[in-house]
């Protein structure tokens, strides 16, 4: 039996907005704008399911929520929703809002306008995967990517980790990953699958994206939890949308080994 908490974790948004607000939140794609007492936007985010996303902010657990978000939820006075037709449309809308509003609790490094590379390398049986402005020597790279690089990085890392840790739950992802709080350099232990993972990445970016999706499908097919399936589907959709976009236009992106 788990030990009961002496003091429950605070729920500042429940106290300020009311539980009814979270119960009535829409289960549809869109962006959410968090405003302070002066009605200034202090954070912008996007979601495939707005209700599920904002519920992640309710429990202000200092062991699980980044300190930046702990400070933020204490200042939120109102949350505004803007609905979109799909997660891809929500991503585009979020990018425009970030560019025009530059909310102070969004990380400065995610402002649209910069060009990023996705870079990765094999370190023994581990895959090191990062998003970087200038790739270093010895890394495979793809880019530059003008928008959405952060979400691609997150989706790749979560999907690869789950595919390679078949007995682990989505809730057991490394701390912060499920909320998109990944380190600049993510390391994933691939074991004997390292060569397969490296080849699938090469195929996705340069030749046949279907190879990666087939491998992921075979590795993730045993999962039946509705929550897990929704989280996995959202990340796969992110990769599929990017792949479709790339196939639909001529791209100057190159895959090279520096």
C-alpha positions as CSV (number, residue, x, y, z in Angstrom):
1,X,0.0,0.0,0.0
2,X,1.4,3.4,-1.0
3,X,2.1,5.9,1.8
4,X,-0.5,8.6,2.0
5,X,0.7,12.2,1.5
6,X,0.8,14.2,4.7
7,X,-0.1,17.3,2.8
8,X,-1.8,17.0,-0.6
9,X,-0.2,18.8,-3.6
10,X,-1.6,22.3,-4.1
11,X,-4.0,22.9,-7.0
12,X,-3.8,26.7,-7.6
13,X,-5.7,26.6,-10.9
14,X,-8.6,24.7,-9.3
15,X,-8.8,27.4,-6.6
16,X,-8.7,30.2,-9.1
17,X,-10.7,28.8,-12.1
18,X,-12.8,26.2,-10.3
19,X,-13.1,22.5,-11.0
20,X,-16.0,23.1,-13.3
21,X,-13.7,24.9,-15.7
22,X,-11.6,21.7,-16.1
23,X,-14.7,19.4,-16.4
24,X,-16.2,21.6,-19.1
25,X,-12.9,22.1,-21.1
26,X,-13.2,21.1,-24.8
27,X,-11.8,17.8,-26.0
28,X,-10.7,19.1,-29.4
29,X,-7.6,20.4,-31.1
30,X,-6.5,24.0,-30.5
31,X,-4.3,26.4,-28.7
32,X,-4.6,27.7,-25.1
33,X,-3.5,31.1,-23.9
34,X,-2.8,31.6,-20.2
35,X,-3.3,35.1,-18.9
36,X,-2.3,36.9,-15.7
37,X,-4.3,39.2,-13.5
38,X,-3.6,42.1,-15.9
39,X,-5.0,39.9,-18.8
40,X,-1.5,39.7,-20.4
41,X,-0.7,36.4,-22.1
42,X,2.1,34.7,-20.2
43,X,2.1,31.3,-21.9
44,X,0.8,29.8,-25.2
45,X,0.5,26.1,-25.9
46,X,-1.1,23.8,-28.4
47,X,-2.8,20.4,-28.0
48,X,-4.7,17.7,-29.9
49,X,-7.0,17.4,-26.9
50,X,-7.2,20.7,-25.0
51,X,-8.9,19.2,-22.0
52,X,-6.3,16.5,-21.5
53,X,-3.4,19.1,-21.9
54,X,-4.6,21.7,-19.5
55,X,-5.4,19.0,-16.8
56,X,-1.7,18.4,-16.7
57,X,-1.3,21.8,-15.0
58,X,-3.8,21.2,-12.2
59,X,-1.5,19.4,-9.8
60,X,1.4,21.7,-8.8
61,X,3.7,18.8,-7.7
62,X,7.2,20.3,-7.2
63,X,8.7,16.9,-7.9
64,X,7.0,16.5,-11.3
65,X,6.4,20.0,-12.6
66,X,9.3,22.2,-13.7
67,X,9.9,25.2,-11.5
68,X,9.1,27.5,-14.5
69,X,5.6,26.0,-14.7
70,X,5.2,26.1,-10.9
71,X,5.8,29.9,-11.0
72,X,3.5,30.2,-14.1
73,X,0.4,28.4,-12.6
74,X,0.6,30.7,-9.6
75,X,0.1,33.7,-11.9
76,X,-2.6,32.3,-14.2
77,X,-5.9,34.2,-13.7
78,X,-7.6,33.0,-16.9
79,X,-7.2,30.5,-19.7
80,X,-8.5,31.2,-23.2
81,X,-9.1,28.6,-25.9
82,X,-8.8,29.0,-29.7
83,X,-10.1,25.9,-31.6
84,X,-8.4,24.5,-34.7
85,X,-9.3,21.9,-37.2
86,X,-6.4,19.6,-36.4
87,X,-3.2,19.4,-34.3
88,X,-1.2,20.5,-37.4
89,X,-3.4,23.6,-37.6
90,X,-3.0,24.2,-33.9
91,X,0.8,24.0,-34.3
92,X,0.7,26.7,-37.0
93,X,-1.6,28.9,-34.9
94,X,0.7,28.5,-31.9
95,X,3.7,29.5,-33.9
96,X,2.0,32.7,-35.1
97,X,0.9,33.5,-31.5
98,X,4.4,32.9,-30.1
99,X,5.9,35.1,-32.8
100,X,3.5,38.0,-32.1
101,X,3.1,37.7,-28.3
102,X,6.4,36.2,-27.1
103,X,4.9,35.1,-23.7
104,X,7.5,35.2,-20.9
105,X,6.9,31.7,-19.7
106,X,7.5,30.1,-23.1
107,X,11.1,29.2,-23.6
108,X,13.0,31.8,-25.6
109,X,14.6,29.0,-27.7
110,X,11.2,28.0,-29.2
111,X,10.4,31.3,-30.9
112,X,9.6,30.7,-34.5
113,X,12.0,32.2,-37.0
114,X,15.2,30.3,-36.1
115,X,16.3,27.4,-38.2
116,X,17.1,24.2,-36.4
117,X,18.7,20.9,-37.2
118,X,17.7,17.6,-35.8
119,X,21.0,15.8,-35.1
120,X,21.8,12.3,-33.8
121,X,24.6,9.9,-33.3
122,X,25.3,6.4,-32.2
123,X,27.2,6.1,-28.9
124,X,27.8,2.3,-28.3
125,X,24.3,1.0,-27.8
126,X,22.8,4.4,-27.1
127,X,21.2,6.9,-29.5
128,X,21.9,10.6,-28.7
129,X,19.3,12.8,-30.3
130,X,19.1,16.6,-30.1
131,X,17.8,19.8,-31.7
132,X,20.6,22.3,-32.4
133,X,21.3,25.4,-34.4
134,X,24.7,24.3,-35.6
135,X,25.4,20.6,-35.7
136,X,28.8,19.4,-34.6
137,X,31.3,17.2,-36.4
138,X,30.4,13.5,-36.1
139,X,26.7,13.9,-36.0
140,X,24.1,12.9,-38.5
141,X,21.9,15.9,-39.2
142,X,18.7,16.9,-41.0
143,X,17.7,20.4,-41.7
144,X,17.5,23.3,-41.4
145,X,13.9,23.1,-40.2
146,X,12.2,26.5,-40.0
147,X,9.3,25.4,-37.8
148,X,8.2,22.4,-35.7
149,X,11.7,21.1,-35.0
150,X,11.0,21.0,-31.2
151,X,7.8,18.9,-31.7
152,X,9.5,16.5,-34.1
153,X,12.4,16.1,-31.5
154,X,9.9,15.4,-28.8
155,X,7.8,12.9,-30.8
156,X,10.8,11.0,-32.1
157,X,12.3,10.7,-28.5
158,X,9.0,9.5,-26.9
159,X,8.2,7.0,-29.7
160,X,11.6,5.5,-29.8
161,X,11.8,5.2,-26.1
162,X,8.4,3.5,-25.9
163,X,9.3,1.2,-28.8
164,X,12.5,0.1,-27.1
165,X,11.0,-0.2,-23.6
166,X,8.1,-2.5,-24.4
167,X,7.3,-3.3,-20.8
168,X,7.2,0.3,-19.6
169,X,4.1,2.6,-19.6
170,X,3.8,6.0,-21.1
171,X,3.6,7.3,-17.6
172,X,7.1,5.8,-17.0
173,X,8.8,8.0,-19.7
174,X,11.8,9.9,-18.3
175,X,10.7,12.8,-16.1
176,X,9.2,15.6,-18.0
177,X,9.1,13.9,-21.4
178,X,5.4,13.4,-21.5
179,X,4.9,17.2,-21.0
180,X,7.5,18.0,-23.6
181,X,10.2,19.0,-21.1
182,X,13.1,17.1,-22.8
183,X,16.8,17.9,-22.2
184,X,18.6,19.5,-25.1
185,X,20.4,16.2,-25.5
186,X,18.2,13.1,-25.1
187,X,19.9,9.7,-24.7
188,X,18.0,6.5,-25.4
189,X,19.4,3.0,-24.7
190,X,18.7,1.0,-27.9
191,X,20.6,-2.2,-26.9
192,X,21.0,-4.6,-29.9
193,X,18.5,-2.4,-31.9
194,X,20.8,0.5,-32.3
195,X,21.6,-0.3,-36.0
196,X,17.9,-0.7,-36.8
197,X,17.1,2.6,-35.2
198,X,19.9,4.4,-37.1
199,X,18.7,2.9,-40.3
200,X,15.0,3.8,-39.7
201,X,16.0,7.4,-39.0
202,X,18.0,7.5,-42.3
203,X,15.0,6.0,-44.1
204,X,12.5,8.5,-42.6
205,X,14.4,11.6,-43.5
206,X,15.9,10.6,-46.8
207,X,14.2,7.6,-48.5
208,X,11.1,5.8,-47.2
209,X,9.3,7.1,-44.0
210,X,7.0,4.0,-44.1
211,X,9.9,1.8,-42.8
212,X,10.0,3.7,-39.5
213,X,6.2,3.7,-39.1
214,X,6.1,-0.1,-39.8
215,X,8.8,-0.7,-37.2
216,X,7.0,1.5,-34.6
217,X,3.7,-0.3,-35.4
218,X,5.2,-3.7,-34.7
219,X,6.8,-2.5,-31.5
220,X,3.8,-0.6,-30.1
221,X,0.9,-2.8,-31.3
222,X,0.6,-4.6,-27.9
223,X,-0.4,-1.4,-26.0
224,X,-4.2,-1.2,-25.3
225,X,-4.6,1.6,-22.8
226,X,-6.7,4.4,-24.2
227,X,-4.5,7.0,-22.7
228,X,-1.3,5.4,-24.1
229,X,-2.9,4.9,-27.5
230,X,-3.9,8.6,-27.7
231,X,-0.5,9.8,-26.7
232,X,1.3,7.5,-29.2
233,X,-1.2,8.4,-32.0
234,X,-0.5,12.1,-31.4
235,X,3.2,11.7,-31.8
236,X,2.9,9.4,-34.8
237,X,0.5,12.0,-36.4
238,X,3.2,14.7,-35.8
239,X,5.7,12.6,-37.7
240,X,3.3,11.7,-40.5
241,X,2.2,15.3,-41.0
242,X,5.8,16.4,-41.3
243,X,6.6,13.6,-43.7
244,X,3.6,14.4,-45.9
245,X,4.5,18.1,-45.9
246,X,8.1,17.2,-47.0
247,X,6.9,15.0,-49.8
248,X,4.5,17.7,-51.0
249,X,7.2,20.2,-51.7
250,X,10.8,20.4,-52.9
251,X,13.1,20.5,-49.9
252,X,16.7,21.7,-49.7
253,X,17.2,19.7,-46.5
254,X,20.1,17.3,-46.6
255,X,21.0,14.3,-44.5
256,X,24.8,14.2,-44.1
257,X,27.5,12.9,-41.8
258,X,29.7,15.9,-41.0
